Amino acid sequence: MAKWNDGRRFEGKVALVTGAGGALGGAVARALGREGATVVLGYRTSEESAGAALREIESAGSEGHIGQLEVTEAESVGRFVGAAAERYGRIDVVVNTAGRIDPDDAVRFADSEEEAFAALLDVDLLGTFRVCQAAVPHLRRTGSGAIVNFSGSYGNGIDQENVVNSVAVTYCAAKGGVRAFTSALARDLAPEIRVNAVAPGPIAANWEDDWEIPKEHIDEALAMTPLGRMGKPEEIAETVLYLASDGGGYTTGQVLEVSGGWILDG
Ligand SMILES: NC(=O)c1ccc[n+]([C@@H]2O[C@H](COP(=O)([O-])OP(=O)(O)OC[C@H]3O[C@@H](n4cnc5c(N)ncnc54)[C@H](OP(=O)(O)O)[C@@H]3O)[C@@H](O)[C@H]2O)c1
């Protein structure tokens, strides 16, 4: 019987992670490196944080490099992906973690501004599109490429004044776009490339401060979450690794909600 997880699931594979200077992207990059991947870490402004993740990857015995990446610019995306393919000769895994985390995207509908919504779509949805399009020819060549996109939970809709419970309309629309993009792309690229997404619920990262969420709103949201706590970036990383690994080899077009039971199907 196949042993899916020997702790080195990505040995010999090359993985690209966008937003790798961020909380979740950094955790994903580290986890891939720990399991043997050569990791290419895309950062926009967080060079120091991406560099720190790379150093951890190197001290775990893997290799990689950091590269500047602006996902709203096709030329920057082409450069980032092309440099990785040229340097390592292959691309096996792409993780689209880059996302716009901005207080302007955490407001009630009446206060939403078209400009902010367009900027959000440009990063989260079009950015994911640009990276996938640049990487697909390389992923296809491996015969078993994997893409993992970042959607997001919509919340449970209780208490509209609490953006943790009732995730903003524009943000849900952008992440809903990522869901649809993921499932349609999975069909388009099968069987050579699998495409899945993770939809995190509230994960301890930087958004609580960036969006100036009042503590009582966090407490209210956690009181309504069956597991009663925020998720950890490492728990998102583990989900991404499953979806990108051979053990997830029969899974495509899926969006896996990782939200402490916040949203339960049934
Ligand atoms: N944390 C959560 O609870 C949660 C919940 C649901 C969904 N998510 C999603 O998970 C992903 C990661 O979130 P996070 O919590 O780790 O946030 P984060 O720490 O702010 O990381 C997001 C990263 O995206 C990068 N980025 C933003 N705009 C970019 C652009 N135009 N080009 C290239 N990179 C860009 C940023 O790069 P620089 O820092 O280098 O500028 C940043 O490091 C996002 O897609 C987010 O929407 C998170």
The ligand as a MOL file (V3000), in Angstrom:
LIG
                    3D

  0  0  0     0  0            999 V3000
M  V30 BEGIN CTAB
M  V30 COUNTS 48 52 0 0 0
M  V30 BEGIN ATOM
M  V30 1 N -5.8660 35.1370 7.8900 0
M  V30 2 C -7.1460 34.8360 7.7280 0
M  V30 3 O -7.9070 34.7270 8.6770 0
M  V30 4 C -7.7010 34.6090 6.3510 0
M  V30 5 C -9.0310 34.2180 6.2300 0
M  V30 6 C -9.5710 33.9970 4.9630 0
M  V30 7 C -8.7670 34.1530 3.8410 0
M  V30 8 N -7.4710 34.5510 3.9920 0 CHG=1
M  V30 9 C -6.6770 34.7080 2.7750 0
M  V30 10 O -5.4230 34.0840 2.9600 0
M  V30 11 C -4.4360 34.7570 2.1900 0
M  V30 12 C -3.2520 35.1300 3.0790 0
M  V30 13 O -3.7010 35.9920 4.0900 0
M  V30 14 P -2.8040 36.3920 5.3520 0
M  V30 15 O -3.6850 36.3830 6.5290 0
M  V30 16 O -1.5510 35.5910 5.3810 0 CHG=-1
M  V30 17 O -2.4900 37.9150 5.0080 0
M  V30 18 P -1.0960 38.6820 4.9280 0
M  V30 19 O -0.2250 38.2990 6.0580 0
M  V30 20 O -1.4220 40.1260 4.7400 0
M  V30 21 O -0.4900 38.1070 3.5750 0
M  V30 22 C -0.9800 38.4550 2.3240 0
M  V30 23 C 0.2020 38.6800 1.4130 0
M  V30 24 O -0.2740 39.0130 0.1060 0
M  V30 25 C 0.6990 39.8070 -0.4910 0
M  V30 26 N 0.1390 40.7170 -1.4830 0
M  V30 27 C -0.8400 41.6450 -1.3120 0
M  V30 28 N -1.0320 42.3250 -2.4630 0
M  V30 29 C -0.1510 41.8190 -3.3680 0
M  V30 30 C 0.1530 42.1230 -4.7040 0
M  V30 31 N -0.4950 43.0980 -5.3600 0
M  V30 32 N 1.1220 41.4120 -5.3270 0
M  V30 33 C 1.7880 40.4310 -4.6770 0
M  V30 34 N 1.5630 40.1110 -3.3900 0
M  V30 35 C 0.6010 40.8030 -2.7470 0
M  V30 36 C 1.3060 40.6500 0.6150 0
M  V30 37 O 2.6810 40.8220 0.2690 0
M  V30 38 P 3.7040 41.8350 1.0070 0
M  V30 39 O 3.4780 41.6510 2.4850 0
M  V30 40 O 5.0290 41.3240 0.5570 0
M  V30 41 O 3.3870 43.2140 0.5450 0
M  V30 42 C 1.0790 39.8180 1.8650 0
M  V30 43 O 2.2700 39.3170 2.4220 0
M  V30 44 C -5.1390 35.9590 1.5510 0
M  V30 45 O -5.5410 35.6240 0.2410 0
M  V30 46 C -6.3390 36.1500 2.4450 0
M  V30 47 O -7.4080 36.8100 1.7930 0
M  V30 48 C -6.9190 34.7820 5.1970 0
M  V30 END ATOM
M  V30 BEGIN BOND
M  V30 1 1 1 2
M  V30 2 2 2 3
M  V30 3 1 2 4
M  V30 4 1 4 5
M  V30 5 2 4 48
M  V30 6 2 5 6
M  V30 7 1 6 7
M  V30 8 2 7 8
M  V30 9 1 8 9
M  V30 10 1 8 48
M  V30 11 1 9 10
M  V30 12 1 9 46
M  V30 13 1 10 11
M  V30 14 1 11 12
M  V30 15 1 11 44
M  V30 16 1 12 13
M  V30 17 1 13 14
M  V30 18 2 14 15
M  V30 19 1 14 16
M  V30 20 1 14 17
M  V30 21 1 17 18
M  V30 22 2 18 19
M  V30 23 1 18 20
M  V30 24 1 18 21
M  V30 25 1 21 22
M  V30 26 1 22 23
M  V30 27 1 23 24
M  V30 28 1 23 42
M  V30 29 1 24 25
M  V30 30 1 25 26
M  V30 31 1 25 36
M  V30 32 1 26 27
M  V30 33 1 26 35
M  V30 34 2 27 28
M  V30 35 1 28 29
M  V30 36 1 29 30
M  V30 37 2 29 35
M  V30 38 1 30 31
M  V30 39 2 30 32
M  V30 40 1 32 33
M  V30 41 2 33 34
M  V30 42 1 34 35
M  V30 43 1 36 37
M  V30 44 1 36 42
M  V30 45 1 37 38
M  V30 46 2 38 39
M  V30 47 1 38 40
M  V30 48 1 38 41
M  V30 49 1 42 43
M  V30 50 1 44 45
M  V30 51 1 44 46
M  V30 52 1 46 47
M  V30 END BOND
M  V30 END CTAB
M  END
